[in-house]
Amino acid sequence: MKHNLCRTLLLFAGVFLFATIDAHFKTTPQSPVHITETDELVYKSYPNGDRIPDFSFCGYRQSEYPIPWVDAKVYVPVVDGDATGLIQQALNYVASLPMEPDGFRGAVQLAPGNYELKGKLLMRADGVVLRGSGCHKNGGTVLRALGPMKDELIRVLGYNNAKTEDTIHIAGQYVPVNATVIPLKQTATLKVGDKIRIVRPSTAGWLSVLGTDRLGNEQEYNFSKWTPGRHDMVWERTVVAVTSESITIDVPLTMSLDPKYGGGYILPLSWTGRINNVGIENLCCDSEYDHTNLKDENHRWQAITFNHVKDGWVRRVEAHHFAGSAVMVLEGAMQVTVEDCKFLYPVSEIANHRRYAFHTLGQLTLFQRCYSEEGYRDFTVGVAVPGPNAFVQCHSERPYSFSGSTGGFSNGILMDKITVSGGIIQLGYRDMADQGAGWVAANSMCWQGRASQTHCVTPPTAHNWAYGMWTQPFGNGHYELSHTFVKPESFFYAQLAARMDKSSMEEKKIFVYTTDETTKPTPEYAHWMSVQSLKPDMRMDVWIDSMIVTYPLEITQNNAPLLNEVNWRPEKEKHVVMAEPLQVKNGWIVRGNHILINGTYFRKNIPGTTGWQGKGSLSQFVPGRTGTGYTEEPDSVAQVLLLSGAHVLHHRTGLWYERRRNDHERNMHADAEVWAPFNEMPYSRSGQGEAQDRLSKYDLNKFNPWYWNRLKRFVDVADRDGLVLLHDHYNQHNIIEEGAHWCDYPWRSANNINQLGFAEKTVFSGDKRVYMAEQFYDITRPVIREYHSKFIRQSVNVFHDNNGVVHSIGLEYTGPLNFMNFWLEEVNACDNHQLVALTATKDVQDSVLKDKKHTLMVDVIDIRQWHYRADGTLYEPQGGVSLALRQHARLIDPGTVSCASVYRAVREYRCKYPDKAVVYNGSTIRVPRNAMNWAIFMAGGSFAKIPPIDELPVYEKASSFSPIDRQTDMDTQWVMGAVGKGYLGYCVKNEINLDLMGDRETYKVFWIDPDKGTVIKEDGSVRGGGKVILKAPAESSICFLQL
């Protein structure tokens, strides 16, 4: 292999022996960048001071130093079976070593061969390198990623504990593109070496000039237009000089700061948790996949991700068969170099957010000599990313989409010697695409590239440039010397040499394009080229291999000890104490003796989602991105739930897979340009045909392992931490009322391969409403019954060794009695099934509860579809008439409820069915002091939205209490208790009257705030045996009598 590559290089070098004419045309002095006769770059500023930015700061240590060689401190041989734990222990061992003067602790050296990894590797410490023994599958180190996980194989992740200090305002003058001097109103608090964030706000005035505040204005539901604050640019810089009026920063700005559009401001920054000097090199990552489905997505998506990292690298890494990326650099990372890497043989749907081979959301990242085949967006910068970021000598072969910027005015992008064979370089305008991409790039440069098309525009308030492009040009950007070879060969390395006043060794690795004069070839040249034409042209994948041969890494694994030879022992796993089992006791839903409540759970909206989407979701998926509003880890969701004082997470399947359907249109989509975040469905795609979203159709016989594993992982945590998953099996909104909810639903015949027999095309009433409930619930049809049975049993059996689940047919269920009975029977047929809630219209609910057979299958009565009005009348929609709740409410006035009417409903069913728990999720109104939710609880309702009470064991003691009707007056007080155990009362006024006749115990008296759950007064004690009147410290307070 080495001999062949060297021979290839010599042949290509021979081309230049025939070059006799300088075909590198020059620019004029009036050009934004003038190329002189000596191939130097001279910049001409625009009248406002803007100029082409200096991109050369990108990369590891701003490309001022080469990537170092780090000695191995431990050697990990190939082992049989899962090697995840062994390699992770080796990484942890090196992370425990002291930092050496060069800023590194050491490397983990892997052997040649195949390592199977069922989990992921996590690198969280400074100064650690993971190194293989070669990046090719034959003879190198292969990390074989197994299992249906959709996340990355290797995650390099620091700690997101960045803190900013008080705002420092920038002086009200124009700061041009490429500026390093920032005028300030005052600089007293800043000093040389300080880390800062420079913020350019996205003001309403600026968005108006861009026109992006009007994107999608014709949509019924507009999630595309830009709004102030959502496209702020935030650069991270270091102060290198300070005067009384200004500071100087280390890296130029890639956008102007214009006082007409809000100017900018500075936030001093400290970030102790960000890690430095981390690298991954010389190995191959390979993802397992379903070989019968070449669009399979139930496997790994990213090979490597970086976040909260400064100064890192990935070099000489190949990624095979991944669905998402070889390397994804996220927004908390900067100064990362990715070089000599390949993304090959991707396996996924051909659709957006897949096959982003090399993608960055970070700053100062450098991708050089990288190659991708059959990707989607191979070399891309994400939305609203501040620059600079550089792609140098990268090649995209036969992509399905573009390279460049995905949207949002990302700025300071350099596409230097980029080849996009059969695709587009995108620095243009994308309008509503990708939820409002708009102007995708600003102050960005294409230099000496090749692409089928180049889209380069001049956006308002900014510039874009394209020099020496061999392409079909689109847009009004500054094009110059098109279809011409230009010198210097690389813009990045010319800028770096000018800044450093010396050439970089990386310039030796630039593949120089052939520039011979071909209009008047000599016979000798024609013969020589005829010989060369017998071989394929040089391509970047071959060039990368040649660089690996020419500049080898010297692997010395024999000098490093094995893990069992070093004096280190991993931390022992902590013993996990499980919570008490979930059960119904004394009419309450409890774990042990603790009544479970559902306090307010803070959940954060993210752009492009409706009110209930994208918040604390177990089935939401954003490729490569983890955290609130993205792909949320089940244990993180549980932690937020615990911190809020709530116990219950309500899960239901999303209305559609992707966000384009947010517009509620009912057409088949024009393409597969799907919008994230994704609502993963319970079913897997088949790889066959096209569904309405233009991805392949679902197979209802194949469940989505990622979806069900996520629910299972949450319940595992719930059983440890005392939480509950309220699991809706169905989302009836898919089949009744709004037609858009049916459009992409997996059960629709157009969207699956299973021949369910639903008519196509679907009839939409008024081209809007859908009426599929009658067919969907028709279990007299064997095929419908079969697939319902499979799904219900999957929904239960996945939790066969858990107890922290309450199963519900679905919060919106208004279907018929026979389907409810069928659902109960199917759940009951599963061994070790968990608690079952009865959610239905009142007529269906009552029929089930009166049925001796089916009432035994119910543990929890969920009052949700009906209520007593404040005037005492009953609002009672009927089940099985193919109407949704909102449609019923348009036919029958629901009226309003009161605390008394809600209390009545809960108390009535607690009395009728004392062995069952009751929860109330019906109509409520906002009343002071949380009285509505306390009314639910005081009537005996579980899962009430009341606060945790940490100072007293109220909910433990109350599990033995029952409402005391004779002491309850809805106008003044609600009381529950048990003789000899204690009492709890909610006093509406400023006192509470308790009848303690027959109770001889003495009780301590506590008053509790009903909103906060805090003790507001400790009020001595009372002795039983008579009636007592206790004065409340405030109206609407909780009184607790503790034995």
Beta strands, then each sheet from edge to edge (+ up, - down):
strand 1: 33-35
strand 2: 41-43
strand 3: 72-76
strand 4: 106-110
strand 5: 113-117
strand 6: 121-123
strand 7: 128-131
strand 8: 141-145
strand 9: 154-157
strand 10: 163-164
strand 11: 168-169
strand 12: 181-183
strand 13: 195-200
strand 14: 233-242
strand 15: 246-249
strand 16: 265-270
strand 17: 275-287
strand 18: 302-307
strand 19: 309-320
strand 20: 325-329
strand 21: 334-344
strand 22: 358-360
strand 23: 366-373
strand 24: 379-383
strand 25: 389-392
strand 26: 395-397
strand 27: 402-407
strand 28: 410-411
strand 29: 413-416
strand 30: 419-427
strand 31: 441-442
strand 32: 444-447
strand 33: 450-456
strand 34: 464-467
strand 35: 470-474
strand 36: 478-480
strand 37: 582-585
strand 38: 588-591
strand 39: 594-595
strand 40: 620-621
strand 41: 648-651
strand 42: 678-679
strand 43: 683-685
strand 44: 698-703
strand 45: 724-728
strand 46: 736-738
strand 47: 769-771
strand 48: 805-808
strand 49: 835-839
strand 50: 860-863
strand 51: 867-868
strand 52: 874-875
strand 53: 917-920
strand 54: 941-942
strand 55: 962-963
strand 56: 973-978
strand 57: 982-987
strand 58: 991-995
strand 59: 1002-1008
strand 60: 1015-1023
strand 61: 1027-1031
strand 62: 1037-1042
sheet 1: 1+ 2-
sheet 2: 3+ 4+ 7+ 17+ 8+ 5+
sheet 3: 3+ 4+ 7+ 17+ 19+ 21+ 23+ 25+ 29+ 32+ 34+ 36+
sheet 4: 3+ 4+ 7+ 17+ 19+ 21+ 23+ 26+ 30+ 27+ 24+ 22+ 20+ 18+ 9+ 6+
sheet 5: 3+ 4+ 7+ 17+ 19+ 21+ 23+ 26+ 30+ 33+ 35+
sheet 6: 10+ 16- 11+
sheet 7: 10+ 16- 13+ 14- 15+ 12-
sheet 8: 28+ 31+
sheet 9: 37+ 38- 39+
sheet 10: 40+ 42-
sheet 11: 41+ 45+ 48+ 49+ 50+ 53+ 54+
sheet 12: 43+ 44-
sheet 13: 46+ 47-
sheet 14: 51+ 52-
sheet 15: 55+ 56- 57+ 62- 59+ 60-
sheet 16: 58+ 61-
end
